[in-house]
Amino acid sequence: MPLSTSSNFARPDDAFRAIVEAHRGLTEEQSADFDAALVLILANHIGDIDVLRDALALAKRRMVDSQQQQQQQQQ
Amino acid sequence: MAPANTHQANTPQAKTQFGYRRHPDQDRPGQSPAEHPVVVVGAGPVGLSLAIDLAQRGQRVVLLDDADRIGEGSRAICFSKRSLEYWDRLGVADRMVNKGVVWSVGRIFHGESQLYQFNLLPEDGHKRPAFINLQQYYAEAYLVDRIQDLPAIDLRWRNKVTAVEQRNDSAVLTIETPDGAYRLHAQYVVACDGARSSLRQMVGAEFAGQVFEDQFLIADVKMAAEFPTERWFWFDPPFHAGRSALLHKQPDDVWRIDLQLNRYADPVLEKKPENVRPRIARMLGHDKFEFEWISLYKFQCRRMDRFIHGRVIFAGDSAHQVSPFGARGANSGLEDAENLSWKLDRVLRGTSPASLLETYHVERSLAADENIRESTRSTDFMAPNSHQEARLRQAVLSLAKETEFGKRMVNGGRLSVPCSYDSPLSSRDADAWRSGPSPGCSMLDAPIGQQAYLTDAFRKGGTGFTLLSFCNGAAIDAPDGVKDIRIGGEGGLADPQGLVAKRYDAEPGTAYLLRPDGYVAARFRHPTREAIAAALSRAAGLN
């Protein structure tokens, strides 16, 4: 099964909000620790190395895209 | 692995010393070098085992070593089930196991508490245990003893190869001895001369890979202790905060202790016994121990691009080097010897073309890559490379306290198991299989009676190509030169617990074609003579 990028939550705002609220009151360092654990928990739940690799590639591509945009803006 | 710094505390005497003896090859008239089929360079576990295997197959072997004794010190200690099965075929496994410390259980601790334990061989019905721990010098001494029974092996101490000249169909070695230099002409040279291989330099090959910056203190200490014979590994233990530690028993009340230090530790200071002693005492809770050996290491994971250079073939640490977490150094070298020996024997006899040797490079490269990948992952887990890697590791360790998936991600070393080869020598499955070793996998052991095992039957058959078949009325005829192991039926071997059939997913009529190294070449539900002959031909590199 390929990585699903269609909207899977009935109420996407609830999901986003739940993650945002989990970070409330945390320092940058604590937030990073929290995210590391969350990523591992969710990756294991997905349990499919190809889907995980697709997800990693999507996240990475977004970073590359935003870097390119920044560079273009600077030029 | 290369010791950055070594301190020998209570210097253990070399366990065995051997005299140099002048050989008639050194007194040949007219400078024409003596001709030999195989010269093996390096009398470590790999070179010794390879020489024995070749000799048992009927080859004459010259084995050269630049020293005159078996090396002491802290080197390999963990020998795998697969290595013991190989040593069984070489006639030395009983001695190794009798002297060794048998173990299969490992425990991983984080801080004060145990995260989990694992059993590397949780089922019965195998002749050999998951692992034994045995100092390398004992293993080498037993192998040297075995060589005394084999006149086909000509073991020459203090014979140091100083030059190699490649020719089209041979290699000429220049060898330095206490009596001066002489030359040998070999059809094949096998370089088993270790991580700092001089043969590798002589053929001009690169040895590229990753160096880990963290330093590790390895101490072998002698003490009376009641710890169980298990592998204990700590992340961030109270006695060694923020780093990892390993404790493992060896014979003679010697314990291997491995403490991770940081990359900036001063090796000269850290190796001093007066500085090591308090670290170990904190770990053990007492200081009633003697040092047998102390070394400081940085680990490397690297390999040669090609294991064959003309007529020089590389095996063991000379060809590939790993960090020690996983017992993948000596064990993979022994698997190299096992893989190479039967191929070299066939090529020397002319029963297979020289191209069969290329499959040694192909198969053992796959294994080297796997071993490097596994030991690199373990070392990176122990010594994270960045703040974020450390954070992810911390997340795994904390999740491991309450989740099964977290425990499975904790990497304190993944211990050596035989590699499966995606090999040109394998015939692909044409039938449906639920389980059992697929082509390219190592044979599995199982009981065939009281104190009798399938690996014994394979060994007694002479470790050639072997057809393992499960009775279906009329027996299948094995092709000429192929040994038979028949399970069940009239005159067949017993399968008292049904484990042979189970482990091989066998039904009446099932047959496995095993290679001389015990790997599966092909398997069939209802084999025909033609199918077996085709698989045999492929496995021998004939097409």
Interface residues (C-beta under 8 A of the other chain):
Chain A: A32 D33 A36 A37 V39 L40 I41 N44
Chain B: Q388 R391 L392 Q394 A395 V396 S398 L399 T403 F405 G406 M409
